Amino acid sequence: MADLGDVAWPPAPITTERLVLREPEARDRAAFIELLASPEVNAYLGGPRLPAELEREMPGVPERWPGSFVVDLDGVMIGQILLRRATGHRRPAAMGKVELGYLFLPQAWGFGYAAEACAAALDWCDGVLPGEPVALATQTANVGSMRLAARLGFTEVERFHAWDAEQWLGLRSPVTPPA
């Protein structure tokens, strides 16, 4: 089983109709702090972190590892896409699979950016890890995330209780590489 750490990184920026998915840069640090400190963004993720704590702990170039993409709109970070191998997952159905995660600043909500960026990241993943299923977990209370999962082709595998809330786990079947 190939891993995201085995793929050439960073890839060339991925361009969609409106967005660019690229490697994080030093200029994104303030947006990462805003993202991780936002009560709205982290409502279903255990709550926000304190900005002062993030200022102290965040490196000059945040989240720079294979599978971490900044979502850029007109030269400004509006979100992050994460693709990583699920190693410490609570659910056996997700263990060892690539897991999709995403965070977007509230001012970027409601414009279809998450669907556009996630679809592009999944296409990239299909190209570098052909035949790999992808997992996605979210709280069932996160209606927007549930809609996005369905739109991206994830189907429910199970629901479970964790972190004091009902969670949803979906899988996206692997895209079959051309013969």
C-alpha positions as CSV (number, residue, x, y, z in Angstrom):
1,M,0.0,0.0,0.0
2,A,1.5,3.3,-1.1
3,D,1.4,6.3,1.2
4,L,1.1,10.0,0.7
5,G,4.6,10.3,2.1
6,D,5.8,8.2,-0.9
7,V,4.5,10.6,-3.5
8,A,6.5,13.5,-5.0
9,W,5.8,16.5,-2.7
10,P,5.0,19.2,-3.2
11,P,3.0,18.6,-6.3
12,A,2.5,21.3,-8.9
13,P,-0.4,23.6,-7.7
14,I,-3.8,22.2,-8.6
15,T,-5.9,24.7,-10.4
16,T,-9.7,24.6,-10.5
17,E,-12.1,27.0,-12.1
18,R,-11.8,29.4,-9.1
19,L,-9.2,28.0,-6.7
20,V,-5.6,26.9,-6.4
21,L,-4.6,24.1,-4.1
22,R,-1.0,24.5,-3.2
23,E,1.6,23.8,-0.5
24,P,1.4,26.0,2.6
25,E,3.7,29.0,2.7
26,A,4.8,31.5,5.4
27,R,2.2,34.0,4.2
28,D,-0.5,31.6,5.3
29,R,0.4,31.6,9.0
30,A,-2.1,34.3,10.0
31,A,-4.9,32.5,8.1
32,F,-4.0,29.2,9.8
33,I,-4.3,30.9,13.2
34,E,-7.6,32.4,12.3
35,L,-8.9,29.0,11.0
36,L,-7.8,27.1,14.1
37,A,-9.0,29.8,16.5
38,S,-12.5,30.2,14.9
39,P,-15.4,29.0,17.1
40,E,-17.5,28.5,13.9
41,V,-14.9,26.4,12.1
42,N,-14.2,24.3,15.2
43,A,-17.8,23.9,16.4
44,Y,-17.8,20.2,15.5
45,L,-14.1,19.6,16.1
46,G,-13.7,20.0,19.8
47,G,-13.7,23.8,19.9
48,P,-11.3,26.5,19.0
49,R,-7.8,27.0,20.2
50,L,-6.6,30.2,21.8
51,P,-5.0,32.6,19.4
52,A,-2.1,33.4,21.8
53,E,-1.4,29.6,22.1
54,L,-1.4,29.2,18.3
55,E,0.9,32.2,17.9
56,R,3.4,30.6,20.2
57,E,3.2,27.1,18.8
58,M,2.7,27.5,15.0
59,P,5.8,27.3,12.9
60,G,6.7,30.0,10.4
61,V,5.4,27.7,7.6
62,P,2.4,25.8,9.0
63,E,1.2,22.3,8.1
64,R,3.9,21.6,5.6
65,W,3.7,17.8,5.0
66,P,2.4,15.6,2.2
67,G,-1.3,15.7,1.8
68,S,-1.8,19.2,3.3
69,F,-3.1,21.7,0.8
70,V,-3.9,25.4,1.2
71,V,-7.0,26.4,-0.6
72,D,-6.2,29.7,-2.3
73,L,-8.7,32.2,-3.7
74,D,-7.2,35.1,-5.6
75,G,-3.9,34.8,-3.7
76,V,-5.5,34.5,-0.3
77,M,-5.8,31.3,1.9
78,I,-9.5,30.5,2.5
79,G,-9.1,27.0,3.8
80,Q,-7.2,23.8,4.0
81,I,-7.6,20.3,2.6
82,L,-6.0,17.4,4.4
83,L,-5.4,13.9,3.0
84,R,-3.6,11.5,5.3
85,R,-3.5,7.9,6.2
86,A,-5.9,7.1,9.0
87,T,-3.7,5.4,11.6
88,G,-5.2,6.3,15.0
89,H,-8.9,6.1,13.9
90,R,-11.5,4.8,16.3
91,R,-13.3,2.9,13.6
92,P,-11.8,-0.3,12.0
93,A,-13.5,0.6,8.7
94,A,-11.3,3.7,8.4
95,M,-8.0,2.3,9.6
96,G,-5.2,2.4,7.1
97,K,-7.3,4.3,4.5
98,V,-6.6,7.8,3.2
99,E,-8.9,10.2,5.1
100,L,-10.1,13.5,3.7
101,G,-10.4,16.5,6.1
102,Y,-11.1,20.1,5.3
103,L,-11.4,23.4,7.1
104,F,-12.7,26.7,5.6
105,L,-12.9,30.2,7.0
106,P,-16.5,31.2,7.7
107,Q,-16.3,34.0,5.1
108,A,-15.7,31.3,2.4
109,W,-18.8,29.2,3.3
110,G,-21.8,29.0,1.0
111,F,-20.0,29.5,-2.3
112,G,-19.2,25.9,-3.2
113,Y,-15.5,26.3,-2.6
114,A,-15.3,23.3,-0.3
115,A,-16.9,21.0,-2.9
116,E,-14.6,22.4,-5.7
117,A,-11.5,22.1,-3.6
118,C,-12.3,18.6,-2.2
119,A,-13.2,17.2,-5.6
120,A,-9.8,18.5,-7.0
121,A,-7.9,17.0,-4.0
122,L,-9.7,13.7,-4.5
123,D,-8.9,13.7,-8.2
124,W,-5.2,14.3,-7.3
125,C,-5.3,11.5,-4.7
126,D,-6.8,9.1,-7.3
127,G,-3.9,9.9,-9.6
128,V,-1.1,9.4,-7.1
129,L,-2.8,6.5,-5.1
130,P,-4.9,4.7,-7.8
131,G,-7.4,2.2,-6.4
132,E,-7.4,3.6,-2.9
133,P,-10.7,4.1,-1.1
134,V,-11.0,7.4,0.9
135,A,-12.7,7.8,4.3
136,L,-14.4,10.8,5.7
137,A,-15.7,11.3,9.3
138,T,-17.9,14.1,10.5
139,Q,-20.5,14.7,13.2
140,T,-24.0,14.0,12.0
141,A,-25.0,17.4,13.5
142,N,-22.7,19.1,10.9
143,V,-25.3,19.3,8.2
144,G,-23.1,21.1,5.7
145,S,-20.4,18.5,6.0
146,M,-22.9,15.7,5.6
147,R,-24.2,17.3,2.4
148,L,-20.7,17.8,1.1
149,A,-19.8,14.1,1.8
150,A,-22.8,13.0,-0.2
151,R,-22.0,15.4,-3.1
152,L,-18.4,14.0,-3.2
153,G,-19.6,10.4,-3.5
154,F,-19.1,9.2,0.1
155,T,-21.5,6.6,1.3
156,E,-22.3,5.8,4.9
157,V,-20.4,2.9,6.5
158,E,-21.5,3.4,10.0
159,R,-22.6,5.9,12.7
160,F,-21.0,5.8,16.1
161,H,-20.8,7.8,19.3
162,A,-17.5,9.6,20.1
163,W,-16.4,12.9,21.6
164,D,-19.9,13.3,23.1
165,A,-21.7,13.3,19.8
166,E,-23.0,11.1,17.0
167,Q,-20.3,10.6,14.3
168,W,-20.7,9.6,10.7
169,L,-18.2,7.6,8.8
170,G,-18.3,7.4,5.0
171,L,-16.2,5.8,2.3
172,R,-15.6,6.8,-1.3
173,S,-15.0,3.8,-3.5
174,P,-11.7,3.8,-5.3
175,V,-11.6,5.1,-8.8
176,T,-10.5,2.2,-11.0
177,P,-7.4,3.1,-13.0
178,P,-7.7,2.8,-16.7
179,A,-6.4,-0.6,-18.1
